[in-house]
Every structure is written in structure tokens, then in C-alpha cells.
């Protein structure tokens, strides 16, 4: 459960905010080289449900809120149960992203403390199965009071979303296709 919370937090960091800059809306989907699919499936109580699937089966889902100050992670859906972040975590600041920009916050989730830090490191050209892009490279660091931690570089393209995830050991997950609902 805690692994899903951290994984979900990091994966959702890949997307979010007003549609033109951070793609969002029911029907948007992204498929990655691991077979993971990320989909905005529905709205629930004013929040967007961002679901991750493997082999078409739901793995986890986040509840996101888009505000003038950025994209907030409000909670995680586990089955039909909602677990809330208190307070919500800022996943992305208000657009546009700026080189050197930093953001972060602390929250409580499932009885433990969670800290998230993000920083825009650089703009870099990247080639993935879905195409060639100039991406903002964002380093996210997540730490929990239970001792869990994870660092990841996210290659974010405005209007598209995350085109690559990279871990410190050199592993990458690349965008294969992106669907915009009509």
C-alpha cells in the first residue's frame, strides 16, 4: 500500500494543470514502454480521477484538483476507499515552468508524513517512441517518515505531458502514445 502511494505520487507528478499547459480531462491517456497506461477516467466530487493500469487492469488512482496556484494531489483511491493527503500536496506549480524553479510541501497520508520536492533542472531534447520533443527535466524527490525515499527525473512537455521517466540508476520509461479525447 505504501509503495503504491509513493509510486502513484511520483507517476502523477508527471502530469497536471490547466489543459493547454498540463493536459487534463476525462479521456486523456498516455501509454508507456512498460505497458503502464495512465488515464483520466472520470470526475468524482469535483476532482479528476487519474488511473494507472497494467494489462488494462487498474493498479491505483489519484485524485487531482486543478487550481490557480497549480495541481494538487488530494488523495489516492484504493479499491473504493479514498485516502486523503492532509493537506493536499502541490504536484506542479502554476504554469509556466521556469528553469531553476522549485516547489514542495509536506503532508500526512495513511498515518505517516510525506515530503515532496520538485525542481526544474534543464530543457533537453529527447527522442521516445511517441516522437521527438524538447522537454523540461524535473527532478522530484519524495521521502516518507517510514524511511521510504525515491528520486526521479521527469521529462515534461507542455501540452503533451510526461514523455520519459528516468531513475538515478539509468533506467527509463518512455512514452509510446498519447491520446487526446475528441
Protein Blocks (a to p, Z undefined) as FASTA:
>chain_A
ZZmmmmmmmmmmmggcjfklmgcdehiacddfkopacddfbdcehiacddddeehiafbd
cdddddfkbccdfbdcehjbccdddddddfbdcddddehiacdddddeehiacddddddf
bdcddddfkbccdddddddddddfkopacdddddddehibpfbdcdfkopacddfbdcdd
ZZ
